Amino acid sequence: MTQVMACIDGSPLASAVCDCAAWASLRLRAPLTLLHVLDQQRYPLSGDLSGIIGLGSREFLLEELASLDEKRSKLALEEGRMVLDSAKQRAIEAGVAQPAVRQRHGGLVESLREIESDIRLLVIGKQGEGSDIQLIGSQLESVIRTMQRPVLITPATFHAPSSAMVAFDGSATTRKGVEMLASSPLLKGLPVHLVMVGSENAEGRAALEAARDLLTAAGFEVHVAMLADNVEASLNAYQAEHAIDLLVMGAYGHSRVRQFFVGSTTTNMLRSAATPLLLLR
């Protein structure tokens, strides 16, 4: 668990992902690896086509199909290498000394699961290659639900944040998230807004104050707010009012029900966020 891992593809967000990952790598003083995954559904490996001979196809046609399949896969591989080379140069220009590049063939989620033990922080774009720019990427939610590492999601442009807002609900996930922030150099030096939404009560206030004290002891400038209204609307309004350019919150739960049904605060905030979003486990 040592590297900042950035998912790079041919989408318009690749530059923002690279910039975001370079910033995180420098803040964490952790190695940066740029990862490109060749989706086998879009670029399949050459396979055995002999099964269609019985449909009357000629042998030369099978050879042509196999040849086209192989060329397509090679072109995709070369395109990926070019994307990685460009991203590597951009990261070097941002100050990262020796960014590594890595290319895999397969599904994105499966590939990340296999190398998860190497990842300290995953950086990924809000939309991927082929996604509607107005929506979250088709694989992003699966990545978030699968990964047990912090995930930093960037929109189409990235600027180094000057402040952060932590959406705090007093749960074990958000308490652990505050502990992670307190011990991490990622946001050190930035003012942090600790925001809780819901009816004010003694238990919630005590949890909020404990989180504030932990961050303050770690050297953070902390601003505390309790909001009593719709969660998403309140968080978005507070973030806009205070011009906060990084949102931090807990990721999805892992109950069997919530793995199949979407509509949680995480998804809604992800859809509406215009700034980078750091999801913690």
C-alpha positions in Angstrom: 0.0 0.0 0.0 2.6 2.5 -1.2 1.6 4.1 -4.5 -0.7 6.7 -5.8 -2.4 4.9 -8.7 -3.9 6.9 -11.6 -6.4 5.4 -14.1 -5.4 6.9 -17.5 -7.4 6.4 -20.7 -8.1 8.3 -23.9 -10.9 10.4 -22.4 -10.8 14.2 -22.2 -10.4 13.8 -18.4 -7.0 12.1 -18.7 -5.1 15.4 -18.2 -7.1 16.3 -15.1 -6.5 12.8 -13.7 -2.8 13.1 -14.3 -2.7 16.6 -12.7 -4.7 15.4 -9.7 -2.5 12.3 -9.2 0.7 14.3 -9.5 -0.6 16.7 -6.8 -1.5 13.8 -4.5 1.8 12.0 -5.1 3.8 15.1 -4.2 1.6 15.8 -1.1 1.9 12.2 0.1 5.5 11.9 -1.0 4.4 8.6 -2.5 5.4 7.0 -5.8 3.1 7.6 -8.8 2.0 4.9 -11.2 0.0 5.7 -14.3 -2.3 2.7 -15.2 -3.9 2.0 -18.5 -6.3 -0.9 -18.9 -7.3 -2.3 -22.2 -10.9 -3.2 -21.8 -11.3 -6.7 -23.3 -14.9 -6.0 -24.2 -13.8 -3.1 -26.4 -10.5 -4.6 -27.6 -10.7 -8.4 -27.3 -7.8 -10.7 -27.7 -7.7 -12.8 -30.9 -9.7 -15.9 -30.3 -10.6 -19.2 -32.0 -13.0 -18.4 -34.9 -13.2 -22.0 -36.2 -16.7 -22.4 -34.7 -18.3 -20.5 -37.5 -16.9 -22.7 -40.3 -20.1 -24.7 -40.1 -22.1 -21.7 -41.2 -20.4 -21.7 -44.6 -17.6 -19.3 -44.0 -14.5 -19.8 -46.0 -11.1 -20.4 -44.5 -9.6 -17.2 -45.9 -12.4 -15.2 -44.2 -11.6 -16.7 -40.9 -7.9 -15.7 -41.4 -8.9 -12.2 -42.3 -11.1 -11.8 -39.3 -8.4 -13.1 -37.0 -5.9 -10.8 -38.6 -8.2 -7.8 -38.2 -8.8 -8.7 -34.5 -5.0 -8.9 -33.9 -4.4 -5.6 -35.6 -7.1 -3.9 -33.6 -5.7 -5.2 -30.4 -2.2 -4.1 -31.4 -3.4 -0.6 -32.3 -5.2 -0.3 -29.0 -2.1 -1.4 -27.2 0.0 1.2 -29.0 -2.7 3.9 -28.4 -2.5 3.1 -24.7 1.3 3.4 -24.7 1.0 6.8 -26.3 -1.5 8.0 -23.7 0.7 6.7 -20.9 3.8 8.4 -22.4 1.9 11.7 -22.6 0.7 11.4 -19.1 4.1 10.5 -17.8 5.6 13.6 -19.4 2.8 15.7 -17.9 3.5 14.3 -14.4 7.2 15.0 -14.7 6.5 18.6 -15.7 4.3 18.8 -12.6 7.3 17.8 -10.4 7.0 14.1 -10.0 10.5 12.7 -10.3 10.0 9.2 -11.6 6.4 8.3 -12.5 5.9 4.6 -13.5 3.6 3.4 -16.2 1.7 0.1 -16.2 -0.6 -1.4 -18.9 -2.9 -4.3 -18.4 -5.4 -6.2 -20.6 -8.8 -7.0 -19.0 -11.6 -5.3 -17.1 -10.8 -2.2 -15.0 -12.5 -3.4 -11.8 -10.8 -6.8 -12.0 -7.4 -5.2 -12.7 -7.6 -2.9 -9.8 -8.7 -5.6 -7.5 -5.6 -7.7 -8.4 -3.2 -4.8 -7.7 -5.1 -3.3 -4.8 -2.5 -4.2 -2.2 0.0 -1.8 -4.0 -2.4 1.2 -3.9 -2.4 3.9 -1.2 -4.7 6.2 -3.1 -6.6 5.7 -6.4 -7.2 8.6 -8.7 -9.8 8.3 -11.4 -11.9 10.6 -13.6 -15.5 11.3 -13.1 -16.2 10.1 -16.6 -14.1 7.7 -18.6 -13.6 7.1 -22.3 -16.9 6.9 -24.1 -18.9 8.3 -21.2 -21.5 11.0 -21.4 -19.8 14.1 -20.0 -23.0 14.9 -18.0 -23.0 11.5 -16.2 -20.6 9.6 -14.0 -18.6 6.9 -15.8 -20.2 3.6 -16.3 -17.5 1.8 -14.3 -16.8 4.4 -11.7 -19.5 3.2 -9.2 -18.3 -0.4 -9.5 -14.7 0.7 -8.8 -15.8 2.7 -5.7 -17.9 -0.2 -4.4 -15.1 -2.7 -5.0 -12.0 -0.8 -3.7 -11.0 -0.8 -0.1 -8.6 2.1 -0.6 -9.3 5.9 -0.7 -10.5 7.0 -4.1 -10.0 10.6 -5.3 -12.3 11.5 -8.2 -11.7 14.5 -10.4 -14.0 16.4 -12.8 -12.8 17.6 -16.2 -10.4 20.2 -14.8 -8.2 20.0 -11.7 -6.7 22.8 -9.6 -4.8 22.2 -6.5 -7.4 22.7 -3.7 -7.0 25.5 -1.1 -9.7 24.2 1.3 -11.6 21.0 2.0 -15.0 20.1 3.4 -15.6 16.9 5.3 -19.2 15.6 5.2 -19.4 14.1 8.7 -22.3 12.0 9.9 -20.8 10.5 13.1 -20.7 7.0 11.6 -17.8 4.6 12.1 -16.7 5.3 8.4 -16.6 9.1 8.8 -14.9 8.9 12.2 -12.2 6.6 10.7 -12.0 9.0 7.8 -11.2 11.9 10.1 -8.5 9.8 11.7 -7.0 9.1 8.3 -7.0 12.8 7.4 -5.4 13.7 10.7 -2.5 11.3 10.2 -2.1 12.0 6.5 -0.1 14.8 4.8 -2.5 14.9 1.9 -4.5 17.9 3.2 -2.1 19.3 5.8 -2.0 23.1 5.7 -5.5 23.4 4.2 -8.5 24.8 6.2 -11.0 22.1 6.8 -14.8 22.6 7.1 -16.3 19.8 9.2 -20.0 19.8 8.3 -22.8 17.6 9.8 -26.3 17.5 8.4 -29.3 16.4 10.5 -31.2 17.3 13.6 -28.9 18.6 16.3 -28.6 16.4 19.4 -26.1 15.8 22.1 -24.7 12.6 20.6 -24.1 14.2 17.2 -22.6 17.4 18.7 -20.2 15.3 20.8 -19.1 13.3 17.8 -18.6 16.5 15.8 -16.6 18.1 18.5 -14.4 15.0 19.0 -13.6 15.1 15.3 -12.9 18.8 15.4 -10.5 18.3 18.4 -8.7 15.5 16.6 -8.1 17.6 13.5 -7.1 20.6 15.5 -4.6 18.6 17.5 -3.1 17.5 14.1 -2.6 21.1 13.2 -5.6 21.8 11.0 -7.6 25.0 10.9 -11.1 23.6 11.5 -14.5 25.2 10.9 -17.5 23.4 12.2 -21.1 23.6 11.0 -24.3 21.7 11.8 -27.0 22.0 9.1 -30.6 20.8 9.5 -31.9 20.2 6.0 -31.7 17.9 2.9 -28.2 16.3 3.0 -27.2 16.8 -0.7 -28.7 20.3 -1.0 -27.2 21.5 2.2 -23.7 20.2 1.5 -23.8 21.6 -2.0 -25.0 25.0 -0.8 -22.4 25.2 2.0 -19.6 24.2 -0.3 -20.6 26.9 -2.9 -21.1 29.6 -0.2 -17.6 29.0 1.2 -15.9 28.4 -2.2 -14.6 25.0 -1.0 -12.8 23.1 -3.8 -12.4 19.6 -2.4 -15.2 17.4 -0.8 -14.3 14.5 1.5 -16.9 11.9 2.5 -17.4 8.2 3.3 -18.0 5.8 0.4 -20.8 3.3 0.0 -21.7 0.8 2.6 -21.2 -2.9 1.8 -24.5 -4.5 2.7 -25.8 -6.9 0.1 -28.8 -4.7 -0.6 -26.8 -1.6 -1.2 -24.5 -3.4 -3.6 -27.5 -3.8 -6.0 -29.5 -0.7 -5.3 -28.1 2.8 -6.0 -29.4 6.2 -4.9 -27.3 6.8 -1.8 -25.8 10.1 -0.7 -22.5 9.0 -2.2 -23.9 8.6 -5.6 -26.0 11.8 -5.5 -23.0 13.9 -4.3 -20.8 12.3 -7.0 -23.3 13.2 -9.7 -23.6 16.8 -8.6 -20.0 17.5 -7.5 -18.2 20.1 -9.6 -15.0 19.7 -7.6 -12.7 16.8 -6.8 -14.3 14.3 -4.4 -12.2 12.1 -1.9 -14.0 9.0 -0.8 -12.7 7.3 2.3 -13.2 3.8 3.7 
